[in-house]
Amino acid sequence: MGFRDYYRQYDDLDERELNRDRRARREREKRLALERLPDLDLSGTEWPDLPHSEVVNAAIARARGLVNRYPDRYAATVRRQLAERHGVAPEQIVVGNGAAELLQAAALVLLGRGDELVMPWPSYPLYPLLAAHAGARPVFAEPGRLSDAVTGRTRVLVVCNPNDPTGDYMRSHELGAVLAGLPAHVHVLLDEALVHFQDEEDLDACLRLVDAFPRLLVVRTFSKIYGLSGLRAGYAVGSDTDLLAAVAPVLGVNALTQAAVEHTLRTSDDEIDRRRRVVSRERVRVTEGLVALGADVTRSQANFVWVRAPGLSGDALAQALRRQGVIVAPGGPLGAEDHVRAAVLNEGATNRLLRAYGNAVA
Amino acid sequence: MASNDPSDTGGLFIGRRPGTGPVRYRDVKPSSEKRRRYDRWLAHALLALELVLCLSLFGPQPLAWLWIGSQVDYLTGYVTAGISTVMLGCLASLMLTMAAAKRVDHAWKLVRRAAGHRQEQGALERIFATSVGVAAVAFTFWFLIIQGPGPTFAPGN
């Protein structure tokens, strides 16, 4: 070693040299983080993305205002916006704290002890609970043969359209035929929480039946395609003003929720259309892909597909998919032990679901 | 995982700011006692050289440039040329001297480390401050005692 080299070995370490090992370790960690895919949760039916920041801002702005005062208990602005949208009178609309609460209120109003609530099955698991809370008895009917289950004790027929979890959609003329055949003591609760995802007919095709059938109450939500589940907002449309008044929340919906809904109704139509198109496109891809892999898939009109893998129970299929990093809802609690429900999100989610299913059944 | 990337921390820098960390150098295997003794002697010599370089700024160099300036004045006949030479020459030699002193200081730091000391910083700042003090004392002694400020204070001059 030369004279100068001997002393140079005592020189300061520069930042680059000092951090070489740390940088290498960080690079390894980043690479591993990129390689590791987080689990994909397809078990829910709410919209996975955050709402637009302006919608949230609208609620926050309202929160900074007169929250010491009661909100507009009639949600007049929201009702006017919805009435213009659906071509009905504002008096035909009530706004509630989510569709489920409106359905529950309607069930409590319409059902008495010993009455029957008829529903197709499998369907939304909340419906049997509606009947139980009202002291009534749930009656499970074959899809497509609802009228056959109606008896003298039936007071309510509840239809989820598109149906959760199967995704089946009952077109307006089919629903009209059912309504026309019902006795006068039966009301129909039409749950259209997922209606924005159907592309079979006009969005309001079934809703317009309220004018012809006063015993029809249509319920919609802002929790699904609008992505405002946490704000709990929904509304009911009907032509029986007494029933509407009975299901309306006593002191209305909170001011923050009203602000967010007002803003989203003013500004979000383009985004809602985009979401509809994405779900519609990916639903076809998922369905065709799963069928090609041997699955039994219903022709869904919702933002999920209802899947059965021949030879596998729903639980087994859900666990096999879980091992592939994809979480789906097992069909048991939803009404069919041999199915799973998988949400339709976007192209990436579709690809992962198909890949996971292929590996799960291989 | 800790990170000081502002995009990971909401715009906040986490931890030490760049360039403010402790000095680090390689952990070199100790040399022989003889070599370390030699390094200690060499470090003293380099320190002395630094002191000489710094002290030269406050006497020898200005005097040298005054002499050169007087020669320029004599040869050209322009006082301005002489004064300019002194000013620019002093400035240039100051910068060159400090650059040389900095290199010597860096060498001193390495030699001190080789001699077995944990030497994190150089000594140039302290040497420069010391040389300023020495020069100030020397100038004061010359001005007040040897040369004298004037007839009132030292009537004999």
Chai-1 contact restraints between the chains, C-beta under 6 A:
chainA,res_idxA,chainB,res_idxB,connection_type,confidence,min_distance_angstrom,max_distance_angstrom,comment,restraint_id
A,Y7,B,L110,contact,1.0,0.0,6.0,A-B,restraint_1
A,Y7,B,A114,contact,1.0,0.0,6.0,A-B,restraint_2
A,Q9,B,V28,contact,1.0,0.0,6.0,A-B,restraint_3
A,Y10,B,Y25,contact,1.0,0.0,6.0,A-B,restraint_4
A,Y10,B,L110,contact,1.0,0.0,6.0,A-B,restraint_5
A,Y10,B,R113,contact,1.0,0.0,6.0,A-B,restraint_6
A,Y10,B,A114,contact,1.0,0.0,6.0,A-B,restraint_7
A,D12,B,V23,contact,1.0,0.0,6.0,A-B,restraint_8
A,D12,B,Y25,contact,1.0,0.0,6.0,A-B,restraint_9
A,L13,B,R24,contact,1.0,0.0,6.0,A-B,restraint_10
A,L13,B,Y25,contact,1.0,0.0,6.0,A-B,restraint_11
A,L18,B,R24,contact,1.0,0.0,6.0,A-B,restraint_12
